[in-house]
Amino acid sequence: MHMKGTATSQQPPAQGLKARLDEAEATLRAIYRGEVDALVVHGPEGEQVYTLKGAETPYRLLLEAMNEGALTTSTDGTILYCNTRFAAMARRPMEQIVGSTCRPYFATEDYAAFQKLLKKAGAEGAKGEFVFKAVDGSSLPVEVSARGFELDGMEGFSILVSDVTELKRSSAKLQEVVGELEHFSYTITHDMRAPLRAMKGFGELLQRHYQDRVDGEGLDFIRRIIESAGRMDNLITDALNYTRVLRQQMDLKPVNAAGVLRSIVESYPQFQPPRAEVRIENDFPLVLANEAGMTQCFSNILGNAVKFVEPNKLPRVHVWAETRDHAVRFWFEDNGIGIPKRYHDLIFVMFQRLSKGYEGTGIGLALVRKTVERMKGKVGVESEVGQGSRFWIELQRCD
């Protein structure tokens, strides 16, 4: 099909513009449906013909220049095309690859997984990691991306094969460094906590046995020593918990969030009358989460809710859940002091403390955010000063 622009007849300006727009839309629809193989374009040098079939040349050049192996196969696995990079990875001439199958380039167990990947690869595509075998016996780790296609009545797969050797090497090196840092942090924190606890212990002994021999200023100094040692010990504990979240395996399983919440409230007196009122709405949908991680997040949010309230005011917390598509959002509404809007993002950053009059290390909400992210979720807050806060945690729903 060829399409050529035609001049519109004498029409009012608005009608002429609409006619040209209709013509342009019709042309674009025809191109999109594959009904056009050439366009005639008017220019200063006369009419020029552009064939859409010729547009594949730049794409072919791009495929040949890219650093990933690329190939096209039929639905039965016959290789119809490969680029030079794939041939180099296979250690085999291109002419020997085209017309063969992908079978020689995978171990038996990997080839079965590769075939399953192709079955899943529709228009959306699919990815997987495999060990790629060259014909000379060498092998390398690869990531395979496959996507199904249909062209001129023929179905097949477009496949990209990426060498991830360097990525694996970097990952292994990173794990080694993380292991060293983990050992270092454990040693440092252990060595730091021992003198801190000794400092706090001796301070408490001074306070208990020598308060009648020390004046008021001296007692104030002793109190400050005890409190500072306690804060430093809490800071080290929270920092260790944060690094533990970064490196530990976070297995996700169906979790009864309502059960976790009720267990937390029943286990800690600060969440119970007469010190606080925590109301939990009925049962919640099951979510995919790590139960230990969820417990830590919920405990932290509840702890902040009952802590950041005006003096002599009974903390009240209302917890409920709402379903959102494939997720469940848990809301924690309190009657606390509230948070200025400009700080709604900042409070989830390490060592950020907005209320100096309340105890805390500035790590708790950063720990919540990182834990929720590790569980493939999101966290946020809605709040105004003096109006309380509504924190939310969103996790994947179990379908």
C-alpha positions in Angstrom: 0.0 0.0 0.0 1.3 3.5 -0.9 0.0 6.6 0.6 0.5 10.1 -0.8 -0.7 13.4 0.6 -3.4 15.3 -1.3 -4.1 19.0 -1.1 -7.4 19.9 0.5 -10.0 21.9 -1.4 -10.9 25.5 -0.5 -12.4 25.2 2.9 -12.8 27.4 6.0 -9.5 27.4 8.1 -11.0 25.2 10.9 -12.4 22.6 8.5 -9.2 22.5 6.5 -7.2 21.9 9.6 -9.5 19.1 10.7 -9.2 17.5 7.3 -5.4 17.5 7.5 -5.5 16.1 11.1 -7.9 13.3 10.0 -5.6 12.5 7.1 -2.6 12.4 9.4 -4.3 10.1 11.8 -5.4 7.8 9.0 -1.8 7.7 7.8 -0.4 6.9 11.3 -3.0 4.1 11.8 -2.0 2.6 8.5 1.7 2.7 9.4 1.0 1.2 12.8 -1.0 -1.7 11.3 1.7 -2.5 8.8 -0.4 -1.5 5.8 2.2 1.0 4.5 5.4 0.0 2.8 6.4 3.5 1.5 5.8 7.2 2.0 5.9 9.9 -0.6 7.1 13.2 1.0 7.0 16.6 -0.7 10.2 18.6 -0.3 12.2 21.5 -2.0 13.8 18.9 -4.3 10.5 17.4 -5.3 8.8 14.2 -4.2 11.0 11.6 -2.4 10.0 8.0 -1.6 11.0 6.5 1.8 10.5 2.7 2.1 9.6 1.5 5.6 11.2 -1.9 4.8 14.6 -0.1 4.6 14.2 1.0 8.2 15.5 -2.4 9.3 19.0 -1.5 8.2 19.9 0.8 11.1 18.4 -1.8 13.5 20.6 -4.5 12.0 23.7 -2.3 12.4 22.7 -1.7 16.0 22.3 -5.4 16.7 25.8 -6.1 15.2 27.4 -3.3 17.3 25.8 -4.2 20.6 27.7 -6.0 23.4 25.0 -8.6 24.0 24.4 -11.7 22.0 21.2 -11.4 20.0 19.3 -14.1 18.1 15.9 -14.9 16.6 14.4 -18.3 16.8 11.3 -20.0 15.5 8.8 -21.6 17.9 10.5 -25.0 17.5 13.9 -23.5 18.6 15.6 -23.2 15.2 18.0 -20.2 15.1 17.0 -17.9 12.3 19.5 -15.1 13.0 22.3 -14.3 15.4 24.6 -11.3 15.7 28.4 -11.4 15.8 28.5 -11.1 19.6 26.5 -14.3 20.0 28.8 -16.1 17.6 31.8 -14.9 19.6 30.2 -16.1 22.9 29.5 -19.5 21.3 33.0 -19.7 19.8 31.4 -20.8 16.5 31.0 -19.2 13.0 27.6 -17.6 12.4 26.9 -19.7 9.3 27.1 -22.8 11.5 24.8 -21.3 14.2 22.0 -20.2 11.9 19.8 -23.2 11.2 20.9 -25.1 14.3 19.2 -25.0 17.7 20.0 -23.5 21.1 20.4 -27.0 22.7 24.3 -27.1 22.4 24.7 -23.9 24.5 23.0 -25.1 27.7 23.6 -27.9 30.2 20.7 -30.4 30.3 19.0 -28.9 33.4 19.5 -25.4 32.1 18.1 -26.2 28.7 14.9 -27.5 30.3 14.6 -24.2 32.3 15.4 -22.2 29.1 12.5 -23.9 27.3 10.2 -23.1 30.2 11.4 -19.5 29.9 10.4 -19.4 26.2 6.9 -20.8 27.1 6.4 -17.9 29.5 7.8 -15.3 27.1 4.8 -13.7 25.4 4.5 -10.1 24.4 5.7 -9.0 27.9 8.8 -11.1 27.8 10.7 -13.1 30.5 14.2 -13.2 32.0 16.3 -15.9 33.6 19.9 -16.7 34.5 21.8 -19.7 33.0 25.2 -21.1 32.4 26.1 -20.6 28.7 28.3 -23.3 27.1 30.6 -22.5 24.1 31.5 -25.2 21.7 35.1 -25.2 22.9 33.9 -26.4 26.4 34.2 -23.0 28.1 31.3 -21.6 30.0 30.1 -18.3 31.4 27.1 -17.0 33.4 24.5 -15.2 31.3 21.2 -13.5 31.7 18.7 -14.4 28.9 15.9 -12.1 28.0 13.2 -13.5 25.6 10.2 -12.0 24.0 7.7 -13.6 21.6 6.8 -12.0 18.3 4.6 -12.5 15.2 5.7 -11.1 11.9 4.1 -11.7 8.5 2.3 -14.7 9.9 5.4 -16.2 11.4 5.8 -16.6 15.2 9.1 -16.8 17.0 11.3 -15.4 19.8 13.7 -12.5 20.0 16.4 -13.4 22.5 19.2 -11.3 24.2 22.1 -13.1 25.9 24.1 -10.9 28.3 27.4 -12.0 29.8 27.2 -11.3 33.5 30.6 -12.6 34.4 31.9 -9.2 35.6 28.6 -8.6 37.5 29.0 -11.9 39.3 32.6 -11.2 40.1 31.7 -7.7 41.4 28.9 -9.2 43.5 31.2 -11.8 45.0 33.7 -9.1 45.8 31.0 -7.0 47.4 29.8 -9.9 49.5 33.4 -10.3 50.7 33.7 -6.7 51.6 30.3 -6.8 53.3 31.5 -9.8 55.3 34.6 -7.9 56.4 32.6 -4.8 57.4 30.1 -7.0 59.3 33.0 -8.5 61.3 34.5 -5.1 61.8 31.2 -3.5 62.9 30.6 -6.4 65.4 34.1 -6.1 66.9 33.9 -2.3 67.1 30.4 -2.2 68.6 31.2 -5.0 71.1 34.4 -3.2 72.2 32.4 0.1 72.4 29.5 -1.2 74.4 31.6 -2.8 77.1 33.1 0.5 78.4 29.7 2.3 77.8 27.9 -0.2 80.0 30.7 0.1 82.6 30.4 3.9 82.5 26.6 3.6 83.0 27.0 1.0 85.8 29.5 3.1 87.8 27.4 6.2 87.3 24.4 4.4 88.8 26.5 3.2 91.7 27.7 6.8 92.3 24.1 8.0 92.2 22.9 5.3 94.5 25.6 5.3 97.2 27.1 8.8 97.1 24.1 11.1 96.6 24.3 12.3 100.1 27.9 13.3 99.7 27.6 15.2 96.3 26.0 18.6 95.9 23.1 19.2 93.4 25.4 20.2 90.5 27.4 17.0 91.0 24.3 14.8 91.0 23.2 16.6 87.8 26.6 15.7 86.2 26.1 12.0 87.3 22.6 11.9 85.8 23.9 13.3 82.5 26.7 10.7 82.4 24.2 7.9 82.9 21.7 9.2 80.3 24.5 9.8 77.7 25.9 6.3 78.1 22.4 4.9 77.7 21.7 7.0 74.6 25.0 5.9 73.1 24.2 2.2 73.8 20.8 2.6 72.2 22.4 4.3 69.1 24.8 1.4 68.7 22.0 -1.1 69.0 19.9 0.6 66.4 22.8 1.0 64.0 23.5 -2.7 64.3 19.9 -3.5 63.6 20.0 -1.3 60.5 23.1 -3.0 59.1 21.5 -6.4 59.9 18.5 -5.5 57.8 20.8 -4.5 54.9 22.6 -7.8 54.8 20.2 -10.5 56.1 18.1 -12.7 53.9 14.5 -11.4 53.8 12.3 -14.4 53.0 8.7 -13.4 52.2 5.8 -15.7 53.3 2.1 -15.2 53.9 1.7 -13.4 57.2 -1.3 -12.6 59.4 -0.7 -8.9 60.1 -3.5 -8.6 62.6 -2.1 -11.4 64.6 1.4 -9.8 64.6 -0.1 -6.4 65.8 -2.2 -8.0 68.6 0.9 -9.9 69.8 2.9 -6.7 69.9 0.3 -4.9 71.9 -0.2 -7.8 74.3 3.6 -8.1 74.9 4.4 -4.4 75.7 2.7 -2.6 78.6 3.3 0.8 77.0 0.7 -0.1 74.4 -1.9 -1.1 76.9 -4.2 0.9 79.3 -3.7 2.9 81.4 -0.6 4.1 79.5 -2.1 4.0 76.0 -5.1 2.9 73.9 -4.4 1.0 70.7 -7.5 0.0 68.7 -7.0 -2.6 65.9 -9.8 -3.0 63.3 -10.9 -6.7 62.9 -8.8 -9.1 60.8 -6.6 -8.0 57.8 -5.9 -9.7 54.5 -2.8 -11.9 54.4 0.3 -10.2 53.0 3.6 -11.4 51.7 6.1 -10.3 54.3 8.9 -11.3 56.6 7.3 -11.8 60.0 10.3 -10.6 62.0 10.7 -7.6 59.7 7.0 -6.8 60.0 7.1 -7.1 63.8 10.1 -4.6 63.9 8.3 -2.1 61.6 4.9 -2.3 63.4 6.6 -2.0 66.8 8.6 1.1 65.7 5.5 2.8 64.3 3.4 2.1 67.4 6.3 3.1 69.7 6.6 6.5 68.0 2.8 6.9 68.1 2.6 6.6 71.9 5.9 8.5 72.5 5.4 11.7 70.5 2.3 13.1 72.3 1.9 16.2 74.4 2.6 15.9 78.1 -0.3 14.5 80.2 -2.2 13.4 77.1 -3.3 9.8 76.8 -1.8 8.3 73.5 -4.5 6.9 71.2 -3.7 4.8 68.1 -6.1 3.5 65.6 -4.9 0.8 63.2 -6.7 -0.4 60.1 -6.0 -1.8 56.7 -7.3 -1.1 53.2 -6.9 -3.2 50.0 -5.3 -1.5 47.0 -5.2 -3.6 43.8 -2.5 -6.2 44.6 -1.4 -4.6 47.9 -2.6 -3.9 51.4 -2.0 -0.6 53.1 -1.8 -0.5 56.9 -2.7 2.8 58.6 -1.5 3.9 62.0 -3.4 7.0 63.1 -2.3 8.7 66.3 -3.2 11.8 68.4 0.4 13.0 68.7 2.2 16.3 68.1 2.2 16.0 64.3 5.0 16.5 61.8 5.5 19.6 59.5 4.9 18.7 55.9 8.4 19.7 54.8 9.8 17.0 57.0 7.6 14.1 55.7 10.4 12.6 53.6 13.3 13.7 55.9 12.1 11.7 58.9 12.9 8.4 57.0 16.6 9.4 56.7 19.2 8.2 59.1 19.9 10.2 62.2 17.1 12.8 61.5 15.5 13.8 64.8 12.9 16.6 64.7 11.7 16.7 68.3 14.7 17.2 70.6 12.5 17.0 73.7 11.8 13.3 73.1 14.2 10.3 73.4 15.4 8.6 70.2 18.3 7.9 68.0 17.0 9.1 64.6 17.4 5.6 63.1 14.0 4.0 63.8 12.1 5.3 60.8 15.1 4.8 58.5 15.1 1.2 59.7 11.4 0.9 59.0 11.8 2.2 55.4 14.7 -0.1 54.6 12.9 -3.1 56.1 9.7 -2.3 54.1 11.6 -1.9 50.9 13.3 -5.2 51.5 9.8 -6.7 51.7 9.0 -5.0 48.3 6.7 -2.5 50.0 6.4 1.2 50.6 6.0 3.5 53.6 4.8 7.1 54.1 3.1 9.6 56.3 0.3 12.1 56.3 0.5 14.7 59.1 0.2 18.3 60.2 1.5 20.0 63.3 -0.9 19.6 66.2 -3.2 17.3 64.2 -1.5 13.9 64.9 0.0 11.6 62.2 -1.2 8.8 59.9 1.7 6.6 59.0 1.1 3.8 56.4 2.9 0.7 55.4 2.0 -1.0 52.1 2.9 -4.6 51.4 2.0 -7.2 48.7 -1.3 -8.9 49.2 -1.5 -12.7 49.1 -3.8 -13.5 46.1 
